[in-house]
Amino acid sequence: MLCDDCGHENPPDLQFCEDCNSKLGISQIQKNTEIQEITQIQEITKIREIPQKHEQTTYEDKEITSYSDDKGVRITNKRAIFENKSYDLTNILSISLHVEDPYRNPAIISFVIGGLLLLFNQWWGVILLFGGPLIWALSPKKYSIRMFRSSGETDILSIPNKVYVQNIIDKMNEAIKRRG
C-alpha cells in the first residue's frame, strides 16, 4: 500500500506506514479537514512554534515497527498495539505467558452422570461415561500475554495458539531491551 504522506511502498497488511508512521488508507479529504482544524485551533490559541535545532534523530526518537501481522498486532520500539488498544512499552514492568485452563465442568458432569446411569443398567450411560473424558481432552487451553504494569496486570490475546503468543512475547521483550 502506498503511503499518501511520504510515498513509501508498504506491505498490504500494515495499518501504519513503516517510514513515516502515518495511518494508511486515510483519504486526502480527511487529512485536509484535520489540517484545517489544527490550523484553526493554532490561530485561536495563537500558538507559535519556536524554531528548534535539528539534532540527529536516534532510535528512541523515531517509532520503528519491529513486528506486524494481519491479526492487528504491531510492536514498535515505543508501544505494542493489539487491534485497537495501544500499550506504552515504558510502562511495562514484565511480560509472561499465561496459561488458562479450559472450563471442564461439562466433562466432569458427563462422566458422573454416565457412571450413575450405568449403575442403573442404562446402556446409553456408556456414551456419557466415555464422552466426559473425550470432552475433557478436546477442551483446549488458552494462552495469553500477561503484562505487569504499575497500574496492575492485564491479559491480552487469549487464544489456543501457544506458539503465536510466545512469538509476540519474544518480540515485545526484544523491543523493550532495545529501548533500554
Secondary structure as UniProt FT lines:
FT   TURN            4..6
FT   TURN            12..13
FT   TURN            18..20
FT   TURN            24..25
FT   HELIX           28..45
FT   TURN            59..61
FT   STRAND          65..68
FT   TURN            70..71
FT   STRAND          73..76
FT   STRAND          79..82
FT   TURN            83..84
FT   STRAND          85..88
FT   HELIX           89..91
FT   STRAND          92..100
FT   HELIX           105..119
FT   TURN            120..121
FT   TURN            123..124
FT   HELIX           125..138
FT   STRAND          142..149
FT   TURN            150..151
FT   STRAND          152..159
FT   HELIX           162..179
//
